[in-house]
Amino acid sequence: MDCKEVQKKYIPFIDNELRAGELEAFLRHLEECQDCREEYDIYYTMIMGMRYLEEESEKNWIDSEERLCIAQEYLRRHHIIYLGKLAFLAVLCIGCMFLL
C-alpha cells in the first residue's frame, strides 16, 4: 500500500470500516512511513476531537496511538481465529477420510 492509498483510508480506519487485509496493510505502512504516521495522528486527533465535541458524550478519549494498538490486537485475534478455523477444517476433513 502506498502513501496515497493509506491517506484515503484514514477515515475508514477511524470508522472501523477496513477489512482485515486492508487493516493489516494500513498498519504495516504506518509502521514504516513516518510521514503518514504523523499525518494520521493529526487527522485522528482532529476528526475524533470534532466528533467528541459534537456528541457531547461521556465517552473516554482514546488517542491515536491507543487506537492503533486496539487495531493491532484485533488483527492478532482475527489471525488466531482464522488459524483455529483452518485447524478445525483440517481435522474435520481427516475425520471424514477415516469414515470413508
Rosetta constraint file for C-alpha pairs under 8 A:
AtomPair CA 1 CA 5 HARMONIC 6.11 0.50
AtomPair CA 1 CA 6 HARMONIC 6.63 0.50
AtomPair CA 1 CA 25 HARMONIC 6.22 0.50
AtomPair CA 1 CA 26 HARMONIC 7.05 0.50
AtomPair CA 1 CA 29 HARMONIC 6.75 0.50
AtomPair CA 2 CA 6 HARMONIC 6.30 0.50
AtomPair CA 2 CA 29 HARMONIC 7.53 0.50
AtomPair CA 3 CA 7 HARMONIC 6.11 0.50
AtomPair CA 3 CA 29 HARMONIC 7.89 0.50
AtomPair CA 3 CA 36 HARMONIC 6.67 0.50
AtomPair CA 4 CA 8 HARMONIC 6.43 0.50
AtomPair CA 5 CA 9 HARMONIC 6.59 0.50
AtomPair CA 6 CA 10 HARMONIC 6.72 0.50
AtomPair CA 6 CA 26 HARMONIC 6.04 0.50
AtomPair CA 6 CA 29 HARMONIC 7.49 0.50
AtomPair CA 6 CA 36 HARMONIC 7.55 0.50
AtomPair CA 7 CA 36 HARMONIC 7.29 0.50
AtomPair CA 7 CA 40 HARMONIC 7.76 0.50
AtomPair CA 8 CA 12 HARMONIC 7.99 0.50
AtomPair CA 9 CA 13 HARMONIC 5.86 0.50
AtomPair CA 9 CA 18 HARMONIC 7.89 0.50
AtomPair CA 9 CA 26 HARMONIC 7.65 0.50
AtomPair CA 10 CA 14 HARMONIC 6.23 0.50
AtomPair CA 10 CA 40 HARMONIC 6.52 0.50
AtomPair CA 10 CA 43 HARMONIC 7.37 0.50
AtomPair CA 10 CA 44 HARMONIC 7.68 0.50
AtomPair CA 11 CA 15 HARMONIC 6.06 0.50
AtomPair CA 12 CA 16 HARMONIC 6.04 0.50
AtomPair CA 12 CA 17 HARMONIC 4.88 0.50
AtomPair CA 12 CA 18 HARMONIC 6.01 0.50
AtomPair CA 13 CA 17 HARMONIC 5.91 0.50
AtomPair CA 13 CA 18 HARMONIC 5.79 0.50
AtomPair CA 13 CA 23 HARMONIC 7.47 0.50
AtomPair CA 14 CA 44 HARMONIC 7.10 0.50
AtomPair CA 18 CA 22 HARMONIC 5.75 0.50
AtomPair CA 18 CA 23 HARMONIC 5.52 0.50
AtomPair CA 19 CA 23 HARMONIC 5.95 0.50
AtomPair CA 20 CA 24 HARMONIC 6.06 0.50
AtomPair CA 20 CA 75 HARMONIC 6.72 0.50
AtomPair CA 20 CA 78 HARMONIC 7.70 0.50
AtomPair CA 21 CA 25 HARMONIC 6.35 0.50
AtomPair CA 22 CA 26 HARMONIC 5.98 0.50
AtomPair CA 23 CA 27 HARMONIC 6.07 0.50
AtomPair CA 23 CA 71 HARMONIC 7.80 0.50
AtomPair CA 23 CA 75 HARMONIC 7.87 0.50
AtomPair CA 24 CA 28 HARMONIC 6.08 0.50
AtomPair CA 24 CA 75 HARMONIC 7.17 0.50
AtomPair CA 25 CA 29 HARMONIC 6.13 0.50
AtomPair CA 26 CA 30 HARMONIC 6.34 0.50
AtomPair CA 27 CA 31 HARMONIC 6.28 0.50
AtomPair CA 27 CA 68 HARMONIC 7.53 0.50
AtomPair CA 27 CA 72 HARMONIC 7.62 0.50
AtomPair CA 28 CA 32 HARMONIC 6.47 0.50
AtomPair CA 29 CA 33 HARMONIC 5.86 0.50
AtomPair CA 29 CA 36 HARMONIC 7.94 0.50
AtomPair CA 30 CA 34 HARMONIC 6.85 0.50
AtomPair CA 30 CA 36 HARMONIC 6.04 0.50
AtomPair CA 30 CA 37 HARMONIC 5.05 0.50
AtomPair CA 31 CA 37 HARMONIC 7.31 0.50
AtomPair CA 33 CA 37 HARMONIC 6.26 0.50
AtomPair CA 34 CA 38 HARMONIC 6.16 0.50
AtomPair CA 35 CA 39 HARMONIC 6.20 0.50
AtomPair CA 36 CA 40 HARMONIC 5.91 0.50
AtomPair CA 37 CA 41 HARMONIC 6.25 0.50
AtomPair CA 38 CA 42 HARMONIC 6.40 0.50
AtomPair CA 39 CA 43 HARMONIC 6.22 0.50
AtomPair CA 40 CA 44 HARMONIC 5.87 0.50
AtomPair CA 40 CA 64 HARMONIC 7.95 0.50
AtomPair CA 41 CA 45 HARMONIC 6.07 0.50
AtomPair CA 41 CA 64 HARMONIC 5.74 0.50
AtomPair CA 41 CA 65 HARMONIC 7.88 0.50
AtomPair CA 42 CA 46 HARMONIC 6.08 0.50
AtomPair CA 43 CA 47 HARMONIC 5.90 0.50
AtomPair CA 44 CA 48 HARMONIC 5.79 0.50
AtomPair CA 44 CA 64 HARMONIC 6.05 0.50
AtomPair CA 45 CA 49 HARMONIC 5.67 0.50
AtomPair CA 45 CA 63 HARMONIC 7.24 0.50
AtomPair CA 45 CA 64 HARMONIC 6.83 0.50
AtomPair CA 46 CA 50 HARMONIC 6.23 0.50
AtomPair CA 47 CA 51 HARMONIC 6.24 0.50
AtomPair CA 48 CA 52 HARMONIC 5.85 0.50
AtomPair CA 49 CA 53 HARMONIC 6.23 0.50
AtomPair CA 50 CA 54 HARMONIC 6.08 0.50
AtomPair CA 51 CA 55 HARMONIC 6.03 0.50
AtomPair CA 52 CA 56 HARMONIC 6.18 0.50
AtomPair CA 52 CA 57 HARMONIC 6.88 0.50
AtomPair CA 52 CA 59 HARMONIC 7.93 0.50
AtomPair CA 53 CA 57 HARMONIC 7.91 0.50
AtomPair CA 62 CA 66 HARMONIC 6.12 0.50
AtomPair CA 62 CA 67 HARMONIC 6.42 0.50
AtomPair CA 63 CA 67 HARMONIC 6.28 0.50
AtomPair CA 64 CA 68 HARMONIC 6.36 0.50
AtomPair CA 65 CA 69 HARMONIC 6.40 0.50
AtomPair CA 66 CA 70 HARMONIC 6.20 0.50
AtomPair CA 67 CA 71 HARMONIC 6.29 0.50
AtomPair CA 68 CA 72 HARMONIC 6.21 0.50
AtomPair CA 69 CA 73 HARMONIC 6.17 0.50
AtomPair CA 70 CA 74 HARMONIC 6.18 0.50
AtomPair CA 71 CA 75 HARMONIC 6.27 0.50
AtomPair CA 72 CA 76 HARMONIC 6.23 0.50
AtomPair CA 73 CA 77 HARMONIC 6.28 0.50
AtomPair CA 74 CA 78 HARMONIC 6.04 0.50
AtomPair CA 75 CA 79 HARMONIC 6.14 0.50
AtomPair CA 76 CA 80 HARMONIC 6.35 0.50
AtomPair CA 77 CA 81 HARMONIC 6.15 0.50
AtomPair CA 78 CA 82 HARMONIC 6.11 0.50
AtomPair CA 79 CA 83 HARMONIC 6.11 0.50
AtomPair CA 80 CA 84 HARMONIC 6.12 0.50
AtomPair CA 81 CA 85 HARMONIC 6.21 0.50
AtomPair CA 82 CA 86 HARMONIC 6.31 0.50
AtomPair CA 83 CA 87 HARMONIC 6.12 0.50
AtomPair CA 84 CA 88 HARMONIC 6.13 0.50
AtomPair CA 85 CA 89 HARMONIC 6.10 0.50
AtomPair CA 86 CA 90 HARMONIC 6.14 0.50
AtomPair CA 87 CA 91 HARMONIC 6.22 0.50
AtomPair CA 88 CA 92 HARMONIC 6.06 0.50
AtomPair CA 89 CA 93 HARMONIC 6.09 0.50
AtomPair CA 90 CA 94 HARMONIC 6.16 0.50
AtomPair CA 91 CA 95 HARMONIC 6.03 0.50
AtomPair CA 92 CA 96 HARMONIC 6.17 0.50
AtomPair CA 93 CA 97 HARMONIC 6.26 0.50
AtomPair CA 94 CA 98 HARMONIC 6.47 0.50
AtomPair CA 95 CA 99 HARMONIC 6.44 0.50
AtomPair CA 96 CA 100 HARMONIC 6.45 0.50
